[in-house]
Amino acid sequence: MEANDPHSAAPPTDDEVERVVRAGPGGAIALAGVATVIMMAIWFAFYFFAFLPRGIIH
């Protein structure tokens, strides 16, 4: 890609970068939270439907 390519986007200004940084990583935190809840639900499903029905190991 050439530096004078008219289709390339202009570099962001300092104000635009500051606005994005100020917004924080909200989406990443929400995604991590949803993934954690899904994994816990899968773990509980295995616990209740696979481990508990087998009974106590003697």
Secondary structure, 3 states (H helix, E strand, C coil): CCCCCCCCCCCCCHHHHHHHHHHCCHHHHHHHHHHHHHHHHHHHHHHHHHHHHHCCCC
